[in-house]
Amino acid sequence: MSARQRPTTDSARVASPPGPATVRVAWRVRGGLVEYDGYSNDARSSPHDRGGRVSTLLIDVDDAWPPGVPAC
């Protein structure tokens, strides 16, 4: 998973945690469309402790827009 400075795939990487990691999402925002493993969406999440924005496709959640996570 790569955390990007802005919610686009061409934005600078700010973090790339190794392997599976647990993240707590602070907020979410719409960004550029991401396609991965037959799925696609434009949802980005900002992890509390990692900075940047990551595609919600790369977070193991059932809903791209998890309830209780504020939009910004």
N, C-alpha and C positions, 0 to 999 in steps of 0.2 A: 504494500500500500504506500502510495506517495502522497504526502500532504503538500498542497500547492499554496502559493501566496494568495492567488485569486481563484475564483471558481471556474477556471478554464484549464484545459489540458496543456496549453502552451505556456502557462504561467510558471514561474520559477518554483522548483521544489524547495520546501523548507524543512522537510523531514521524511525519512523513509525507514520506519521501524522494521526490524527483521522479523520474518515469520508471523504467525498468528499472534495477535495482541488484543487485550481487552481495552476498550476505549469508552469513555463517558462523553456523550455528545452535549456540547454547550448550546448550540443553536444550529439552524439549517438555513440554506439559501438555494435559490435556483442558479444554475450555471450552464455551461455548455453540455450538450448531449454526450453521454458516455455509453459505449456498447461493450459488453463483456459476457462471454459464455452464453450467448443467446438472449441476453436481457439488455434493456436500455432504459435510461432515465436521465433527468437533468438535475437530480437532487444532490446537494453537497452538504456535508456535515462538518462542523468544526469541533474537533475533540478538545475537551477541557485542558488536558495536560500536554498536548503535542503541538499545538499551534497549526495554522494553515487550514485548508479545507480539503476534505477527501470525498471521493465519490461514494454515495451511499450504497452503490452496488458492491463495494468492497467491504462493507460492514454487514455482518450476519444478522440482519433484521428482517422481519416479515413485511414491513411497510417502509417504503422510501421516505415517507413523511411521518416518522414515529410520533404517536400522540404524546403530548406533554413536553415536546421539544419546541421551544419558541423559534419562529421565523425571524429573520433580520434583514 
